[in-house]
Amino acid sequence: MSIYLIPLLLIVTVLCIAAAIYQQLAADKEMSENVLTTFGTTKDSRTLNQKLTNLIDKRIVKRSTTSPLEQKLIAADSKMTVAEFVLARLSFGGAGFLLGWFISDYLFGGLLLGIAASMIPSFQLNRQIRKRSTAIEAQLPDMLALMSGSLSAGYGLLQACNVVKHEMPQPISHEFARLIKETSLGISLADALDHMVERVKNEDLEMMVTAIHIQNEVGGSLAEVLETITHTIRERIELRGEIKSLTAQQRMTGWILSLLPFGVAIVMMMISPDYMMGMFQPGWTLLIPISAVIMIIIGNIAMRYLMKIEV
C-alpha cells in the first residue's frame, strides 16, 4: 500500500510547492506595491524575490516564442505574471506526468497525461479571453451611444471617455479606466486608444478608434460618426449571433472529432498500456498514430475554414 502512496505524495508535494511559490510571489508583489504607494520608495528598495520575479518575466518575455503570452494575459485581464503562468503550467504538467506514470507504469503514459494537464491553464486563459471579448463586444453599442450623447452635450472626447469609465459596467469601464490613467501619465489620447485596441483586439472597437483618428485629422462631427458606427455595430452583432447559432452544431462536432481521439488514447493508455504501446514500437505500426494526428489536424483546419464567415 505504501508503494501506491509514493506517487500521490509526490503529486501533492509538487502542487504544494507551486502554491507556496505563487503565494510568496503574490505577497511580495502586493507588499512592494503598497510600500511604493505609501512611502514613495525607489526601485532599489524592492525585495529580492520581487527582483527575481521581474527578472524571470523579462527573460521570458524577451523570447519570441513566449512574448504573445504576455499579450494574452493582458487581454484576459489576468493578475498573473508570465513567470507565474509558466509556473502553473509546469506544476500541472508535472502532476499529470507523475499521475500518468503511476497509473500506467510507463513513462510515455505519464508524458501523455502531463502534456494534456499542462494545457489546462492555457485552455482556461483562452476561455477568459473569449468571455471578456464577448462581453466587451456586447457593450460596444451602448458605450458608443453614451459617448455620442456626451459629445452632443458639449463634452470633449477625453471627458466622454471619463463618462464611459464611470457609467458603464465591467469590463468596458475597466478598459477606459486604463485609458484615462495612461493619459494622466502623459500618453496622448490617440496612443492610449491604440493601446486599448491592442489589448481588446476587437474589429468593431478598432473601427471606432480609426474613425476618431480620421475625425481628428479632417474634422467634422464626431458624434454623428459614432451614431453611424453604433448602428453598423448593432447590425453586425445581430448577424454574428445568427451565424453562431447556425454553426453551433458544426463547431461542436469539430471540437468533439478533434479531441475525442486524444482523449480515448489517454484513457486507453491508462487502462491498458501494454496494448497501446504496441502502436509506438519501431516499425510500420508507428505510422498509425502519426497518420491519425496528421489527418485530425487537416480535418480540423478544413472544418474551421468551411465555417469561417466574414461579417
TAZILIN-V696192 format. One record per pair of residues at least 12 apart in sequence whose ideal C-beta (glycine too) atoms are under 8 Angstrom apart, sorted by sequence separation. I is the first residue (numbers start at 1). GAP is how many residues later the second one is. D is the distance in whole Angstrom. If there is no record, write none. Layout:
BEGIN
i:I gap:GAP d:D
i:I gap:GAP d:D
END
This chain:
BEGIN
i:70 gap:12 d:5
i:73 gap:12 d:6
i:98 gap:12 d:7
i:100 gap:12 d:6
i:164 gap:12 d:5
i:165 gap:12 d:5
i:197 gap:12 d:5
i:69 gap:13 d:6
i:97 gap:13 d:4
i:100 gap:13 d:3
i:147 gap:13 d:5
i:150 gap:13 d:5
i:179 gap:13 d:5
i:182 gap:13 d:6
i:196 gap:13 d:7
i:32 gap:14 d:5
i:96 gap:14 d:8
i:97 gap:14 d:6
i:99 gap:14 d:6
i:100 gap:14 d:6
i:146 gap:14 d:8
i:147 gap:14 d:7
i:162 gap:14 d:8
i:165 gap:14 d:8
i:179 gap:14 d:7
i:211 gap:14 d:5
i:32 gap:15 d:6
i:161 gap:15 d:5
i:165 gap:15 d:6
i:194 gap:15 d:7
i:211 gap:15 d:7
i:31 gap:16 d:7
i:66 gap:16 d:7
i:69 gap:16 d:7
i:97 gap:16 d:7
i:147 gap:16 d:7
i:179 gap:16 d:8
i:193 gap:16 d:5
i:69 gap:17 d:8
i:96 gap:17 d:4
i:97 gap:17 d:3
i:146 gap:17 d:6
i:147 gap:17 d:6
i:178 gap:17 d:8
i:179 gap:17 d:6
i:32 gap:18 d:5
i:96 gap:18 d:4
i:99 gap:18 d:8
i:146 gap:18 d:6
i:161 gap:18 d:6
i:162 gap:18 d:6
i:178 gap:18 d:7
i:208 gap:18 d:7
i:211 gap:18 d:6
i:28 gap:19 d:5
i:96 gap:19 d:8
i:161 gap:19 d:6
i:193 gap:19 d:6
i:66 gap:20 d:8
i:94 gap:20 d:7
i:96 gap:20 d:6
i:97 gap:20 d:8
i:176 gap:20 d:8
i:193 gap:20 d:8
i:28 gap:21 d:4
i:29 gap:21 d:6
i:61 gap:21 d:6
i:93 gap:21 d:5
i:96 gap:21 d:3
i:143 gap:21 d:6
i:146 gap:21 d:6
i:175 gap:21 d:5
i:178 gap:21 d:8
i:208 gap:21 d:6
i:28 gap:22 d:5
i:60 gap:22 d:5
i:93 gap:22 d:7
i:95 gap:22 d:6
i:96 gap:22 d:7
i:146 gap:22 d:7
i:158 gap:22 d:8
i:190 gap:22 d:8
i:207 gap:22 d:6
i:60 gap:23 d:6
i:190 gap:23 d:6
i:25 gap:24 d:7
i:29 gap:24 d:7
i:57 gap:24 d:5
i:93 gap:24 d:6
i:175 gap:24 d:7
i:265 gap:24 d:8
i:24 gap:25 d:6
i:28 gap:25 d:7
i:57 gap:25 d:5
i:92 gap:25 d:5
i:93 gap:25 d:3
i:143 gap:25 d:6
i:158 gap:25 d:6
i:175 gap:25 d:6
i:204 gap:25 d:8
i:207 gap:25 d:8
i:56 gap:26 d:8
i:57 gap:26 d:5
i:60 gap:26 d:6
i:92 gap:26 d:5
i:142 gap:26 d:7
i:190 gap:26 d:7
i:207 gap:26 d:8
i:56 gap:27 d:4
i:25 gap:28 d:5
i:53 gap:28 d:7
i:90 gap:28 d:7
i:92 gap:28 d:5
i:161 gap:28 d:8
i:89 gap:29 d:5
i:92 gap:29 d:6
i:139 gap:29 d:6
i:143 gap:29 d:5
i:204 gap:29 d:5
i:53 gap:30 d:6
i:139 gap:30 d:7
i:53 gap:31 d:8
i:158 gap:31 d:6
i:261 gap:31 d:6
i:89 gap:32 d:5
i:139 gap:32 d:8
i:140 gap:32 d:8
i:157 gap:32 d:7
i:204 gap:32 d:7
i:88 gap:33 d:5
i:89 gap:33 d:7
i:139 gap:33 d:4
i:204 gap:33 d:8
i:135 gap:35 d:8
i:136 gap:35 d:6
i:261 gap:35 d:6
i:85 gap:36 d:6
i:135 gap:36 d:6
i:136 gap:36 d:5
i:135 gap:37 d:8
i:258 gap:38 d:6
i:132 gap:39 d:5
i:136 gap:39 d:7
i:257 gap:39 d:8
i:85 gap:40 d:7
i:258 gap:41 d:7
i:257 gap:42 d:7
i:258 gap:42 d:5
i:257 gap:43 d:8
i:254 gap:46 d:6
i:257 gap:46 d:8
i:78 gap:47 d:7
i:76 gap:49 d:6
i:254 gap:49 d:4
i:78 gap:50 d:7
i:253 gap:50 d:8
i:254 gap:50 d:7
i:77 gap:51 d:8
i:29 gap:52 d:8
i:73 gap:52 d:7
i:76 gap:52 d:4
i:72 gap:53 d:6
i:76 gap:53 d:5
i:250 gap:53 d:7
i:254 gap:53 d:7
i:72 gap:54 d:8
i:75 gap:54 d:5
i:77 gap:55 d:6
i:157 gap:55 d:7
i:25 gap:56 d:8
i:76 gap:56 d:6
i:250 gap:56 d:8
i:251 gap:56 d:6
i:72 gap:57 d:6
i:75 gap:57 d:7
i:250 gap:57 d:5
i:25 gap:58 d:8
i:26 gap:58 d:8
i:75 gap:58 d:7
i:25 gap:59 d:6
i:247 gap:60 d:5
i:22 gap:62 d:6
i:140 gap:62 d:7
i:247 gap:62 d:8
i:136 gap:64 d:6
i:140 gap:64 d:5
i:144 gap:64 d:6
i:22 gap:65 d:7
i:137 gap:65 d:6
i:140 gap:65 d:6
i:157 gap:65 d:7
i:21 gap:66 d:6
i:22 gap:66 d:7
i:136 gap:66 d:6
i:243 gap:66 d:5
i:133 gap:67 d:7
i:137 gap:67 d:7
i:133 gap:68 d:7
i:140 gap:68 d:8
i:243 gap:68 d:7
i:18 gap:69 d:6
i:133 gap:69 d:6
i:136 gap:69 d:7
i:18 gap:70 d:7
i:151 gap:71 d:6
i:152 gap:71 d:5
i:240 gap:71 d:6
i:18 gap:72 d:8
i:151 gap:72 d:4
i:239 gap:72 d:5
i:18 gap:73 d:4
i:149 gap:74 d:8
i:148 gap:75 d:5
i:151 gap:75 d:7
i:236 gap:75 d:5
i:15 gap:76 d:6
i:14 gap:77 d:6
i:148 gap:78 d:4
i:147 gap:79 d:6
i:148 gap:79 d:5
i:14 gap:80 d:5
i:15 gap:80 d:6
i:14 gap:81 d:5
i:144 gap:82 d:5
i:145 gap:82 d:8
i:148 gap:82 d:7
i:144 gap:83 d:8
i:11 gap:84 d:5
i:14 gap:84 d:7
i:144 gap:85 d:6
i:145 gap:85 d:6
i:144 gap:86 d:4
i:11 gap:87 d:5
i:10 gap:88 d:5
i:11 gap:88 d:6
i:141 gap:89 d:5
i:144 gap:89 d:7
i:7 gap:91 d:5
i:7 gap:92 d:7
i:141 gap:92 d:5
i:140 gap:93 d:6
i:141 gap:93 d:5
i:7 gap:94 d:7
i:8 gap:94 d:7
i:77 gap:94 d:7
i:7 gap:95 d:3
i:141 gap:96 d:7
i:77 gap:97 d:7
i:140 gap:97 d:8
i:4 gap:98 d:8
i:138 gap:99 d:7
i:137 gap:100 d:7
i:75 gap:124 d:6
i:74 gap:125 d:5
i:75 gap:125 d:7
i:75 gap:126 d:6
i:71 gap:127 d:8
i:116 gap:146 d:7
i:116 gap:150 d:6
i:112 gap:153 d:7
i:113 gap:153 d:6
i:112 gap:154 d:5
i:113 gap:156 d:8
i:112 gap:157 d:6
i:113 gap:157 d:7
i:109 gap:160 d:5
i:108 gap:161 d:7
i:109 gap:161 d:6
i:106 gap:163 d:7
i:109 gap:164 d:5
i:104 gap:165 d:6
i:108 gap:165 d:8
i:100 gap:166 d:8
i:104 gap:166 d:5
i:103 gap:167 d:5
i:106 gap:167 d:5
i:109 gap:167 d:8
i:105 gap:168 d:6
i:100 gap:169 d:8
i:104 gap:169 d:4
i:108 gap:169 d:7
i:100 gap:170 d:7
i:106 gap:171 d:6
i:108 gap:172 d:7
END
